[in-house]
Amino acid sequence: MISKKLLPQAGETSLDTQFIAVGTGGYATTSPDALSGGSWAAGGPGGGNLFSTAFGAGTYIVGGFNGGIWESPTGTGSWTQRVNTGAGIFEDMVFGNDLFAAVGHTNAPRLMVSADAINWTDLTSDIGATGLRGIGFGYVSEGVPEKPLF
């Protein structure tokens, strides 16, 4: 899973971009362009396998085995574990409408949300699915944008 910070968030003045990819052994790697062979920097929280990542509100989050969610303001260096359910897999994450959401399963569905990537609310009991593997968010726009985003 690769996330990319595409557009500046509120209060930011630059269009800095960064890709983040996650994988086995709690590995996370980042790159400003994803093109240059030597541009990927290793890091990550370590531990179990990671399956998902998202960026929003100036924060990166990653999730994976053992019901873990970690956050980092840079996507590199130190990561802080914010959720540890002790079981299951967080398979997908998204940021939209000023809210992080993470979905997965533990022989049952799991859905958690957070406004700040630090404090998480478990909404699992509010859903009736048998297992969640993906989540998305989109905007509906009226009219034509004044200028292209890219």
N, C-alpha and C positions, 0 to 999 in steps of 0.2 A: 504494500500500500504506500503510495506517495502522496504527500500533501504539498501544496505550494501556496505561499503567501502572495496573492496576486495584486491587490490594491491596498493603498494605505488605509489604516483604521483611523477612527476619530483621534485627532491630536497628533497624528504622524504627518511628516512633511515630505518624506521620500517615497520612491517606488522600489525600494530594496526588495529583492525576491530571494527566496530560499526554498529549495526542495528538501523534503525529509522523507527518508525511506526507512522502514523498520523490518525486522526479521527475527531469526532464531537467536536464542541466548540473550534476549533483551537488547539486541543490537539496534542502534539507530544511527543513521549517517545523513549528513546534510551537504548540500551543494548550492552555490548561488545560481548556477545555470544548467545543471544536469547534463551538460554536453562534454565538458573537458574531462579527460580521463583521470587527471590528478586532482580534480576539484572536490571530490567527495571526502568529507572529514568524518572520522569514526567517533562514536560516542554512544550514548544511551544509558538507560538505568540498570542494565544487566538483569540477571535472573531468568525468568521464563520467556518463552517465545512471544513476540509482539506481532499483532495482526492488523492494527489500525492506528491511524493518526489523523489529527485535524489541527487547524490553526484558526484562532479568532481572538479578538479583544487583546491582542498583543501577547498571546500565550499559545504554546504548542502543547498538545496532549497526545499520549500514546496509550494503547491498551492491548491486553492479550490474555495469556493463560493465568490461571488462579484468580481470575476476577480482579486483576490489577489495572488501575489507571494512574498514570504519572503525568506531571505537568512540569514545563520548563519555560521561562520567559524567552529563551534564545533558541531552543531546539538543539543546543550543544551544551557541553559542560554538565552541570549538575541537574538532576531530575529529582523531584519530590513525589513520593507515592501518596496519592490522595484517596484512593479507594483500594480496599483489599477485602473482597468478599470471601476469599479462601477457596473458591471453586468456580469453575466455568471459564468461558472465553468471551472477551469483548472483541467481536469480529469487525465492527464498523463504528465510525464516529463522524460527527458533522458539527459545524458551527453555523447557526443561522438565527436571525431575529434576536440577536444578543443572548443566545443560549447554546451551550454545548449539549449534545446528546450522544449517548453511547449505547449500543445494542449488542446482544449476544445471547448465550444460552448456558444453562447448567441442567441438562435434562429437562429444562423448561425455559421459557423466554426470560430475558433480562433487559430492562430499560432503565437507564439512569440519566438525569439531567442536572446541569449546573449553570449558573449565571457567571461564575468567576473561575471555574476549573479547580477550585479548592474545596468548596462545600457542595456535596452531591446529594440529590434526592432520588431514592429508589421508587420508581413508578411501576415496577414489575406487576404488582397486583392490579393495576389499571388496564392491563392488556389481556387479550384472549388468544394470543398466538401460541403455537407449540414450540417455536424456536425462531429467533430473529437473526438474520445474517447480514442485513444491510439497512442503511438509512440515508436519506437525502434531503436536501432543502433547495428550494428554488424561488426566484422572484418573478412576479408578474408585473410587467411594465406597460404603461400606457404611452402612446405616442412614440416619437423617434428620439433617441438620445442626441444631445447637442453635439457631442464629439465621440469618436470611437474610444472604447476602453483600452485598446491595444494599438 
